[in-house]
Amino acid sequence: MLSPDARQVATEVLRPPAGYTLDRTVLTSYSLDLEVVLALPLAVLAQSDRGVEELLEDPLLLLEALREASGRVQVFVDASGIALPRVQRELYAALEASVHPVRAPGQGVFHPKVWVARFTGEQDGRVLLRVAVASRNLTFDRSWDVALVSEAEPGAEAEPGSEPLAALVRDLPGLAVQPLARPLTEGQASLAEELGRTRFPAPEGFDGAINFHVLGLGGPGGAPWRPVTEADRVLAVAPFVDRHGLHTLAASGSGSLALIGRDEALDALPEGTLAPWEDVQVLQETALEEPQEDTGRRPAGLHAKLIAAERGGRAHWWVGSANLTHAALSGRNVEVLASLAGEAGSAEAEHGVGIDRFRAGLDKLCTPYEPGEAPADGEAEARRALERARDELLQADLAVHCEAYGSEWRWRLAGELPEPEGVAIDLWPVTLPLEQARTWPAEPAWTLPLERLTAFVAFRLRGEEGADPVTGVAKLPAHGLPEERMRRILRTVINTPERLLAFLRALLGGLDELMEGVGEGATADPDSLGRGRALEAETLLEDLLRTAARDPERLDVVRHVITDLMADEEGRAVVPEQVRAIWRAVDEALQGEARR
């Protein structure tokens, strides 16, 4: 069980080992906070241990991290799972090429939480693959989760236990709501081929290799998946359960069934469902409390999903995304689990991976379940009505159109929206605050500065009074987005000479240079970034010449930034005369060399 902190999983999975660099990564999630994806490349590439929210205070750092990570971080998320961000940021535009909404073929939800990272050796180019099968999403949830992480080099022969994971990675482009570019599809196929040849070792105490299980790629068919067919003991941990899922496990014939779940899910079960389960626990209230310094309201509680079964002194484990529900086990949802096995041992034994050893630590956080009141049918139905309206909205034929409008731009939604009875639909570009939303059928069009144009559309569905609204973000096909949009966003970040000098240091020296002096607990002051070593005339010229010799492509970015800034009086004020003179000399030398 992991302490509830999103970056403890994601950043460690993506952080390269010594002597390696991150080549590409694929992340899957049911739900997604854009701010987490915004900060993730920085936390990984800058080797930063600062918290996600602290990193978000430094837009200059984010911008350079996104530039370095461009094309290397791809996120596949359920079409309904992109959360409404708490803060409006122009930088969300930089995520449009990396975030891919997908749909499950079985009409359920896309629910896996698996991350695959490919690293290459800096000296020899050797390939190392790392995989994490987890129960947590890419969100700010402060939940109790579980994750299994393993890494290995691809071999020469096919590995049957890894082929299901390879099939998922290979099939992801086909699940995407919008077609993916050919290079990305080819990259997925190449990564899948390597995964199919990789034997991922099980953690210490377990035998052999990890076997992966992927449910739902072909949709529902036949009987529900049964991980446990016979056992002496079974332990199940899941936040969401239903009668079908619990019956599937109880059918193993085990004489000892133990369940750890959530009060609200257990309260909603039909009478008699828990009768075969002799030990039913929930997390104690103290384990659910938010840290005092965390003032935001975030989902918390039990979110881990695992099954353990013992038979004949052996323990078998399944860890991953699947809840104990009919949708998960029947193939309606797309799910990923990892299975592994070892000697059970006992709670006191030094070795063994049985249920008792696991519960020796977990039971301290649990308390016996006491039945409460079942949720009111009216509240549940009102929520379902809003969710149905959301699904209809996400499947509507909508697109974003952008047109020049004087010195600004006209951003509008084109297409027809469903009009569910009793549901109001509010829409707005995700770069704007909720206060500027328009309620359909009012014309969904806004006049925006170029840097606020986006393919991400925020929505809020409101039903009967007292019912909580359903919110989210849709990524739509976008037409007319100008190529210079990212350069204008750059201008919103580089708006002082100090920030320009810091950004030049990042371009010429990389994130390690930019992060110098910005350690744990440091104050996020963008104008002070990059002052660990003064970037004066001599060092700037030296760095430019060194970069021209070693990595000339970086100077193309310098040229674009300075050219863009020099295009008007406001921008020229950001570029010191000394920097202009040095760059002119270097650029003229580069252009002369290119003409030879």
C-alpha positions as CSV (number, residue, x, y, z in Angstrom):
1,M,0.0,0.0,0.0
2,L,1.4,3.4,-1.0
3,S,1.1,6.6,0.9
4,P,-1.4,8.7,-1.0
5,D,0.8,11.0,-3.1
6,A,0.5,10.8,-6.9
7,R,4.1,11.6,-7.8
8,Q,5.4,8.8,-5.6
9,V,4.2,6.4,-8.3
10,A,4.3,8.3,-11.6
11,T,7.6,10.2,-11.3
12,E,9.5,7.2,-9.9
13,V,8.3,5.1,-12.8
14,L,9.4,7.6,-15.4
15,R,12.6,8.7,-13.8
16,P,15.6,7.3,-15.7
17,P,18.1,5.1,-13.9
18,A,21.7,6.2,-13.8
19,G,23.3,6.1,-17.3
20,Y,19.9,6.1,-19.1
21,T,17.6,8.7,-20.7
22,L,13.9,8.6,-21.1
23,D,13.1,7.8,-24.7
24,R,9.3,7.5,-24.6
25,T,6.5,6.6,-22.2
26,V,2.9,5.5,-22.4
27,L,0.5,6.2,-19.5
28,T,-3.1,5.0,-19.2
29,S,-5.7,6.3,-16.8
30,Y,-9.4,6.3,-16.3
31,S,-9.3,9.9,-14.9
32,L,-6.8,12.6,-15.5
33,D,-5.9,16.0,-14.0
34,L,-4.3,18.2,-16.7
35,E,-2.2,19.9,-14.0
36,V,-0.6,16.5,-13.1
37,V,0.4,15.9,-16.7
38,L,1.7,19.5,-16.9
39,A,4.0,19.0,-14.0
40,L,5.0,15.4,-14.6
41,P,7.7,16.0,-17.3
42,L,9.4,18.6,-15.1
43,A,9.4,16.3,-12.0
44,V,11.0,13.5,-14.1
45,L,13.4,15.3,-16.5
46,A,14.6,17.8,-13.8
47,Q,15.0,14.9,-11.3
48,S,13.0,17.1,-8.9
49,D,11.6,15.9,-5.6
50,R,9.4,19.0,-5.2
51,G,5.7,18.4,-5.0
52,V,3.5,18.6,-8.1
53,E,1.7,21.8,-6.9
54,E,5.0,23.5,-6.0
55,L,6.3,22.8,-9.5
56,L,3.2,24.3,-11.0
57,E,4.2,27.6,-9.5
58,D,7.1,27.9,-11.9
59,P,5.7,28.4,-15.4
60,L,9.2,28.9,-16.8
61,L,10.3,25.5,-15.6
62,L,7.1,23.9,-16.9
63,L,7.6,25.4,-20.3
64,E,11.2,24.1,-20.7
65,A,10.2,20.7,-19.4
66,L,7.3,20.4,-21.9
67,R,9.7,21.4,-24.7
68,E,12.2,18.7,-23.7
69,A,9.5,16.1,-23.2
70,S,7.6,16.9,-26.4
71,G,6.7,13.7,-28.1
72,R,8.0,11.5,-25.3
73,V,5.0,11.4,-23.0
74,Q,1.7,10.0,-24.3
75,V,-1.3,9.7,-22.1
76,F,-4.4,7.6,-23.0
77,V,-7.5,8.4,-20.9
78,D,-11.1,7.5,-20.9
79,A,-13.1,10.1,-22.9
80,S,-15.1,11.0,-19.9
81,G,-12.2,11.1,-17.5
82,I,-10.5,14.5,-18.1
83,A,-11.2,16.5,-14.9
84,L,-12.0,20.2,-14.9
85,P,-8.8,21.9,-13.8
86,R,-8.8,24.1,-10.7
87,V,-6.6,26.8,-12.4
88,Q,-6.9,28.1,-16.0
89,R,-3.5,28.0,-17.7
90,E,-2.5,28.8,-21.3
91,L,0.1,26.0,-21.0
92,Y,-2.6,23.4,-21.3
93,A,-2.3,23.9,-25.1
94,A,1.1,22.2,-24.9
95,L,-0.6,19.0,-23.8
96,E,-2.9,18.7,-26.8
97,A,-0.5,16.5,-28.7
98,S,0.1,14.2,-25.7
99,V,-3.4,13.6,-24.3
100,H,-5.6,11.1,-26.2
101,P,-9.2,10.4,-25.1
102,V,-10.2,6.7,-25.8
103,R,-13.3,4.6,-25.5
104,A,-13.7,0.9,-24.4
105,P,-14.9,-1.4,-27.2
106,G,-17.3,-3.1,-24.7
107,Q,-19.4,0.1,-24.0
108,G,-17.9,0.3,-20.5
109,V,-15.1,2.5,-19.5
110,F,-11.4,2.6,-20.3
111,H,-10.1,1.8,-16.8
112,P,-6.4,0.6,-16.8
113,K,-3.7,2.3,-14.8
114,V,-0.6,1.0,-16.4
115,W,2.5,3.0,-17.3
116,V,5.3,1.8,-19.6
117,A,8.6,3.7,-19.9
118,R,11.4,3.0,-22.4
119,F,14.9,4.1,-21.5
120,T,18.0,4.0,-23.7
121,G,21.6,3.8,-22.5
122,E,23.5,7.1,-22.9
123,Q,26.7,5.3,-23.9
124,D,25.6,2.0,-25.5
125,G,22.0,2.6,-26.6
126,R,20.8,-0.4,-24.7
127,V,17.0,-0.6,-24.2
128,L,15.5,-0.9,-20.7
129,L,11.7,-1.2,-20.2
130,R,10.0,-0.4,-17.0
131,V,6.3,-1.1,-16.3
132,A,4.0,-0.2,-13.5
133,V,0.6,-1.8,-13.0
134,A,-1.3,0.3,-10.4
135,S,-4.7,1.1,-9.0
136,R,-4.3,4.9,-9.1
137,N,-5.2,7.4,-11.7
138,L,-3.2,10.5,-12.9
139,T,-5.0,12.8,-10.5
140,F,-4.5,14.7,-7.2
141,D,-6.5,12.0,-5.3
142,R,-5.1,11.4,-1.8
143,S,-6.2,7.8,-1.8
144,W,-4.7,4.5,-0.5
145,D,-3.4,2.7,-3.6
146,V,-1.2,-0.2,-4.6
147,A,1.3,-0.5,-7.4
148,L,3.6,-3.2,-8.8
149,V,6.8,-2.0,-10.7
150,S,9.3,-4.0,-12.6
151,E,12.0,-3.4,-15.3
152,A,14.0,-5.5,-17.7
153,E,15.7,-5.5,-21.1
154,P,13.9,-7.0,-24.1
155,G,15.0,-10.5,-25.0
156,A,15.2,-12.4,-28.2
157,E,12.2,-14.7,-27.7
158,A,8.5,-14.0,-27.2
159,E,7.3,-13.9,-23.6
160,P,3.7,-15.2,-23.3
161,G,3.2,-13.6,-19.9
162,S,3.9,-10.1,-21.4
163,E,2.0,-10.5,-24.7
164,P,-1.3,-9.2,-23.2
165,L,0.4,-6.0,-22.2
166,A,2.0,-5.7,-25.6
167,A,-1.5,-6.1,-27.2
168,L,-2.9,-3.3,-25.1
169,V,-0.1,-0.9,-26.1
170,R,-0.5,-2.0,-29.8
171,D,-4.3,-1.5,-29.7
172,L,-4.4,1.9,-28.0
173,P,-4.4,4.0,-31.2
174,G,-7.4,2.0,-32.4
175,L,-9.4,3.0,-29.3
176,A,-8.6,6.7,-29.6
177,V,-11.6,9.0,-30.2
178,Q,-9.5,11.0,-32.8
179,P,-7.1,9.4,-35.3
180,L,-3.5,9.5,-34.1
181,A,-0.6,10.7,-36.3
182,R,1.2,7.9,-38.1
183,P,4.6,8.4,-36.3
184,L,2.8,7.9,-32.9
185,T,1.0,4.8,-34.1
186,E,4.2,3.4,-35.4
187,G,6.0,4.2,-32.1
188,Q,3.2,2.3,-30.2
189,A,3.7,-0.7,-32.5
190,S,7.5,-0.7,-32.0
191,L,7.1,-0.4,-28.2
192,A,4.5,-3.2,-28.1
193,E,6.9,-5.5,-30.1
194,E,9.6,-4.9,-27.5
195,L,7.2,-5.5,-24.6
196,G,6.2,-8.8,-26.1
197,R,9.9,-9.9,-25.8
198,T,10.4,-8.7,-22.3
199,R,10.3,-11.0,-19.2
200,F,9.5,-8.7,-16.2
201,P,10.9,-10.2,-13.0
202,A,8.6,-10.5,-10.0
203,P,9.5,-8.7,-6.7
204,E,11.6,-10.4,-4.1
205,G,9.7,-13.3,-2.4
206,F,7.7,-14.1,-5.5
207,D,8.6,-16.7,-8.1
208,G,9.7,-16.1,-11.7
209,A,8.1,-13.5,-13.8
210,I,5.0,-11.3,-13.8
211,N,2.1,-12.3,-15.9
212,F,-0.2,-9.6,-17.3
213,H,-3.9,-9.9,-17.9
214,V,-5.9,-7.4,-20.0
215,L,-9.7,-7.5,-20.0
216,G,-12.1,-5.9,-22.4
217,L,-10.1,-5.3,-25.5
218,G,-12.6,-7.5,-27.4
219,G,-15.6,-6.4,-25.4
220,P,-17.8,-8.6,-23.2
221,G,-18.0,-12.3,-24.2
222,G,-18.7,-15.5,-22.4
223,A,-18.6,-16.0,-18.7
224,P,-17.0,-13.4,-16.4
225,W,-13.2,-13.6,-15.9
226,R,-12.5,-15.7,-12.8
227,P,-9.0,-15.1,-11.4
228,V,-9.5,-17.6,-8.5
229,T,-11.0,-21.0,-9.4
230,E,-10.3,-22.8,-6.1
231,A,-8.6,-21.7,-2.9
232,D,-8.3,-22.3,0.8
233,R,-8.4,-18.6,1.6
234,V,-9.2,-15.5,-0.3
235,L,-8.6,-11.8,0.5
236,A,-10.1,-9.2,-1.8
237,V,-9.5,-5.4,-1.6
238,A,-11.6,-3.1,-3.8
239,P,-13.3,0.3,-3.4
240,F,-16.2,-0.7,-5.6
241,V,-18.0,-4.0,-5.5
242,D,-21.3,-5.5,-6.7
243,R,-23.2,-8.8,-6.2
244,H,-21.8,-10.3,-9.5
245,G,-18.2,-9.5,-8.7
246,L,-18.3,-10.9,-5.1
247,H,-20.2,-14.0,-6.3
248,T,-17.4,-14.7,-8.8
249,L,-14.8,-14.9,-6.1
250,A,-17.1,-16.7,-3.6
251,A,-17.6,-19.4,-6.2
252,S,-14.0,-20.5,-5.7
253,G,-15.2,-22.6,-2.9
254,S,-12.9,-21.1,-0.3
255,G,-13.8,-21.7,3.3
256,S,-12.3,-18.3,4.3
257,L,-13.4,-15.2,2.5
258,A,-12.1,-11.8,3.6
259,L,-13.0,-8.4,2.0
260,I,-11.8,-4.9,2.6
261,G,-14.0,-2.3,0.9
262,R,-15.6,1.1,1.3
263,D,-18.6,1.8,3.4
264,E,-20.7,3.4,0.7
265,A,-20.2,0.6,-1.8
266,L,-20.9,-2.1,0.8
267,D,-24.1,-0.3,2.0
268,A,-25.4,-0.3,-1.6
269,L,-25.2,-4.1,-1.9
270,P,-28.4,-6.2,-2.1
271,E,-29.4,-7.9,1.2
272,G,-27.5,-11.2,1.7
273,T,-24.6,-10.5,-0.7
274,L,-22.0,-10.4,2.0
275,A,-23.3,-13.6,3.7
276,P,-20.4,-15.8,2.4
277,W,-17.8,-13.3,3.5
278,E,-16.9,-14.0,7.1
279,D,-14.5,-11.0,7.5
280,V,-15.5,-7.6,6.0
281,Q,-13.4,-4.6,6.9
282,V,-13.2,-0.9,6.0
283,L,-10.5,1.7,6.5
284,Q,-10.6,3.5,9.9
285,E,-11.6,7.2,9.9
286,T,-8.0,8.1,11.0
287,A,-6.6,6.5,7.8
288,L,-8.9,8.7,5.7
289,E,-8.0,12.1,7.3
290,E,-6.4,14.7,5.1
291,P,-3.1,16.2,6.1
292,Q,-3.5,19.5,8.0
293,E,-1.5,21.4,5.4
294,D,-3.7,20.1,2.6
295,T,-6.5,22.7,2.4
296,G,-8.0,21.5,-0.9
297,R,-10.9,19.1,-1.2
298,R,-9.6,15.9,-2.9
299,P,-11.0,12.4,-3.2
300,A,-9.6,10.2,-0.5
301,G,-10.1,6.7,1.0
302,L,-9.5,3.2,-0.1
303,H,-8.7,2.9,-3.8
304,A,-6.4,-0.2,-3.9
305,K,-7.5,-3.2,-5.9
306,L,-6.1,-6.6,-5.4
307,I,-7.0,-10.2,-4.9
308,A,-4.9,-12.8,-2.9
309,A,-5.7,-16.5,-2.8
310,E,-3.9,-19.3,-0.9
311,R,-3.9,-22.9,-1.6
312,G,-1.6,-25.7,-0.5
313,G,0.9,-23.2,1.0
314,R,1.2,-21.1,-2.1
315,A,-0.1,-17.5,-2.5
316,H,-1.3,-16.1,-5.7
317,W,-1.8,-12.3,-6.2
318,W,-3.6,-10.2,-8.7
319,V,-2.9,-6.4,-8.6
320,G,-4.3,-3.8,-11.0
321,S,-7.2,-1.7,-12.0
322,A,-10.2,-4.0,-11.8
323,N,-12.9,-3.6,-9.1
324,L,-15.0,-6.5,-8.1
325,T,-17.9,-5.6,-10.4
326,H,-19.7,-7.1,-13.3
327,A,-18.5,-4.3,-15.7
328,A,-14.8,-5.0,-14.8
329,L,-14.9,-8.8,-14.9
330,S,-17.2,-9.3,-17.8
331,G,-15.1,-7.4,-20.3
332,R,-17.3,-4.3,-20.6
333,N,-14.4,-2.2,-19.1
334,V,-10.8,-2.3,-20.3
335,E,-8.8,-3.4,-17.3
336,V,-5.1,-4.4,-16.7
337,L,-3.9,-6.7,-13.9
338,A,-0.6,-8.3,-13.0
339,S,-0.4,-11.8,-11.4
340,L,2.4,-13.3,-9.4
341,A,2.9,-16.2,-7.0
342,G,5.1,-17.4,-4.2
343,E,5.3,-19.4,-0.9
344,A,2.7,-18.1,1.5
345,G,4.7,-18.4,4.7
346,S,3.2,-16.8,7.8
347,A,2.8,-13.4,9.5
348,E,5.9,-14.1,11.7
349,A,8.1,-15.7,9.1
350,E,11.0,-13.8,7.5
351,H,10.0,-15.1,4.1
352,G,6.7,-15.6,2.4
353,V,4.2,-13.5,0.5
354,G,0.9,-14.8,2.0
355,I,-2.2,-13.0,3.2
356,D,-1.2,-13.0,6.9
357,R,2.0,-11.0,6.2
358,F,0.1,-8.5,4.2
359,R,-2.6,-8.0,6.7
360,A,-0.2,-7.7,9.6
361,G,0.4,-4.1,8.5
362,L,-2.9,-3.3,6.8
363,D,-5.2,-4.5,9.7
364,K,-3.9,-1.6,11.8
365,L,-5.7,0.7,9.5
366,C,-8.9,-1.2,9.3
367,T,-12.0,-1.7,11.4
368,P,-14.9,-4.2,11.0
369,Y,-17.7,-3.0,8.6
370,E,-20.9,-1.8,10.2
371,P,-23.8,-1.7,7.8
372,G,-25.2,1.8,7.3
373,E,-28.1,3.2,5.3
374,A,-28.3,2.4,1.6
375,P,-28.0,5.6,-0.6
376,A,-31.3,7.2,-1.6
377,D,-32.5,5.9,-5.0
378,G,-33.4,9.5,-6.0
379,E,-29.9,10.8,-5.5
380,A,-28.4,7.9,-7.4
381,E,-30.8,8.3,-10.3
382,A,-30.2,12.1,-10.6
383,R,-26.4,11.3,-10.8
384,R,-26.9,8.7,-13.5
385,A,-29.1,11.1,-15.5
386,L,-26.3,13.7,-15.5
387,E,-23.7,11.0,-16.4
388,R,-25.8,9.8,-19.3
389,A,-26.1,13.4,-20.5
390,R,-22.3,13.7,-20.2
391,D,-21.8,10.6,-22.3
392,E,-24.1,11.9,-25.0
393,L,-22.2,15.2,-25.0
394,L,-18.9,13.5,-25.4
395,Q,-20.2,11.4,-28.4
396,A,-21.7,14.4,-30.1
397,D,-20.2,15.5,-33.4
398,L,-18.5,18.7,-32.2
399,A,-15.4,20.6,-33.3
400,V,-13.5,23.8,-32.4
401,H,-13.1,26.5,-35.1
402,C,-10.7,29.4,-34.8
403,E,-10.7,32.5,-37.0
404,A,-8.7,35.7,-36.9
405,Y,-10.9,38.6,-35.6
406,G,-9.0,41.9,-35.7
407,S,-6.2,41.8,-33.3
408,E,-7.7,38.8,-31.5
409,W,-9.4,35.5,-32.5
410,R,-12.9,34.1,-32.6
411,W,-13.1,30.7,-30.9
412,R,-16.4,28.8,-31.4
413,L,-17.9,25.4,-31.1
414,A,-19.5,23.9,-34.2
415,G,-22.0,21.0,-34.3
416,E,-25.2,19.9,-32.6
417,L,-25.5,19.1,-29.0
418,P,-28.1,16.8,-27.3
419,E,-30.7,18.5,-25.2
420,P,-31.5,16.0,-22.4
421,E,-34.7,16.9,-20.5
422,G,-34.0,18.7,-17.2
423,V,-30.3,19.1,-17.8
424,A,-28.5,22.4,-18.5
425,I,-25.2,22.3,-20.4
426,D,-22.6,25.0,-19.7
427,L,-19.6,25.2,-22.0
428,W,-16.4,27.2,-22.2
429,P,-12.7,27.0,-23.4
430,V,-10.6,25.4,-20.6
431,T,-8.3,28.5,-20.6
432,L,-11.1,30.7,-19.3
433,P,-12.8,30.7,-15.9
434,L,-16.2,29.1,-15.3
435,E,-17.7,32.6,-15.0
436,Q,-17.4,33.0,-18.8
437,A,-19.3,29.8,-19.6
438,R,-22.2,29.9,-22.0
439,T,-25.4,27.8,-21.4
440,W,-26.5,25.9,-24.5
441,P,-28.3,26.8,-26.8
442,A,-26.6,30.3,-26.5
443,E,-24.0,30.7,-29.2
444,P,-20.8,28.9,-27.9
445,A,-18.3,31.5,-29.2
446,W,-15.7,33.7,-27.5
447,T,-13.3,36.4,-28.6
448,L,-9.9,35.4,-27.2
449,P,-6.3,36.4,-27.4
450,L,-4.2,34.0,-29.4
451,E,-2.6,32.4,-26.4
452,R,-5.9,31.3,-25.0
453,L,-7.0,29.3,-28.0
454,T,-7.3,25.6,-27.2
455,A,-8.8,22.2,-28.3
456,F,-9.8,21.5,-24.7
457,V,-13.4,22.4,-24.0
458,A,-14.7,22.5,-20.4
459,F,-18.3,21.5,-19.6
460,R,-20.7,21.5,-16.6
461,L,-24.0,19.6,-16.5
462,R,-26.6,20.8,-14.1
463,G,-29.8,18.9,-13.1
464,E,-32.3,19.2,-10.4
465,E,-31.7,21.5,-7.5
466,G,-29.5,19.9,-4.8
467,A,-27.8,17.5,-7.2
468,D,-24.1,18.0,-7.6
469,P,-23.2,19.0,-11.2
470,V,-21.1,16.8,-13.4
471,T,-18.0,18.6,-14.8
472,G,-15.2,17.6,-17.2
473,V,-13.1,18.5,-20.2
474,A,-13.4,17.2,-23.8
475,K,-10.6,17.3,-26.3
476,L,-12.2,18.1,-29.7
477,P,-11.0,18.2,-33.3
478,A,-9.7,21.8,-33.7
479,H,-9.6,23.7,-37.0
480,G,-7.7,27.0,-37.6
481,L,-5.4,26.9,-34.6
482,P,-2.5,29.1,-35.6
483,E,1.1,27.8,-35.7
484,E,2.4,30.7,-33.7
485,R,0.1,29.9,-30.7
486,M,2.9,28.3,-28.7
487,R,5.2,31.1,-29.4
488,R,2.7,33.6,-28.0
489,I,2.2,31.4,-24.9
490,L,6.0,31.6,-24.6
491,R,5.7,35.4,-24.6
492,T,3.3,35.2,-21.6
493,V,6.0,33.4,-19.6
494,I,9.1,35.2,-20.8
495,N,8.0,38.8,-20.0
496,T,11.1,40.2,-18.2
497,P,14.8,40.2,-19.0
498,E,15.4,38.0,-16.0
499,R,13.1,35.3,-17.3
500,L,14.6,35.5,-20.8
501,L,18.1,35.0,-19.4
502,A,16.8,32.1,-17.3
503,F,15.1,30.5,-20.3
504,L,18.2,30.9,-22.4
505,R,20.1,29.0,-19.7
506,A,17.6,26.2,-19.9
507,L,17.8,26.1,-23.7
508,L,21.6,26.0,-23.6
509,G,22.3,24.0,-20.5
510,G,19.2,21.9,-20.0
511,L,16.9,21.6,-17.0
512,D,19.7,20.6,-14.7
513,E,21.1,24.1,-15.1
514,L,17.7,25.7,-14.6
515,M,17.0,23.7,-11.5
516,E,20.3,24.8,-9.9
517,G,19.6,26.4,-6.6
518,V,15.9,25.5,-6.7
519,G,15.8,22.7,-4.1
520,E,13.2,21.3,-1.7
521,G,11.3,24.0,0.0
522,A,12.7,26.8,-2.2
523,T,10.5,29.8,-2.9
524,A,9.1,29.6,-6.4
525,D,10.4,32.9,-7.9
526,P,10.7,32.7,-11.7
527,D,12.7,35.9,-11.9
528,S,15.4,34.4,-9.7
529,L,15.7,31.1,-11.6
530,G,19.0,30.4,-13.2
531,R,21.1,32.6,-11.0
532,G,23.2,29.8,-9.6
533,R,25.8,30.9,-12.2
534,A,25.6,34.4,-13.7
535,L,24.6,34.5,-17.3
536,E,26.6,37.5,-18.3
537,A,28.1,38.4,-21.7
538,E,31.1,36.1,-21.5
539,T,29.1,33.0,-20.3
540,L,26.3,33.6,-22.8
541,L,28.7,33.7,-25.7
542,E,30.6,30.6,-24.4
543,D,27.3,28.7,-24.0
544,L,26.1,29.7,-27.4
545,L,29.3,28.6,-29.1
546,R,29.4,25.3,-27.2
547,T,25.7,24.6,-28.1
548,A,26.4,25.4,-31.7
549,A,29.1,22.8,-31.8
550,R,27.4,20.1,-29.8
551,D,23.6,20.5,-30.3
552,P,22.9,23.2,-33.0
553,E,19.2,22.4,-33.1
554,R,18.8,24.1,-29.7
555,L,19.8,27.4,-31.3
556,D,16.8,27.2,-33.7
557,V,14.6,27.7,-30.6
558,V,16.8,30.6,-29.4
559,R,16.4,32.2,-32.9
560,H,12.6,31.8,-32.8
561,V,12.3,33.2,-29.3
562,I,14.5,36.3,-29.9
563,T,13.0,36.9,-33.3
564,D,9.5,36.8,-31.8
565,L,10.4,39.1,-28.9
566,M,12.0,41.6,-31.3
567,A,8.9,41.9,-33.4
568,D,7.3,44.6,-31.3
569,E,8.3,47.3,-28.7
570,E,7.0,45.3,-25.8
571,G,9.1,42.3,-26.7
572,R,12.2,44.3,-27.4
573,A,12.1,45.6,-23.8
574,V,12.6,42.0,-22.7
575,V,15.8,41.5,-24.7
576,P,18.8,43.4,-23.2
577,E,21.0,45.2,-25.8
578,Q,24.0,43.1,-24.8
579,V,22.1,39.9,-25.5
580,R,21.0,41.2,-28.9
581,A,24.6,42.0,-29.9
582,I,25.9,38.6,-28.8
583,W,23.1,36.8,-30.6
584,R,23.5,38.8,-33.8
585,A,27.2,37.8,-33.9
586,V,26.6,34.1,-33.3
587,D,23.6,34.0,-35.7
588,E,25.5,35.7,-38.5
589,A,28.4,33.2,-38.1
590,L,25.9,30.3,-38.1
591,Q,24.2,31.6,-41.3
592,G,27.5,32.1,-43.0
593,E,28.6,28.5,-42.1
594,A,25.3,27.2,-43.5
595,R,25.9,29.0,-46.8
596,R,29.3,27.4,-47.3
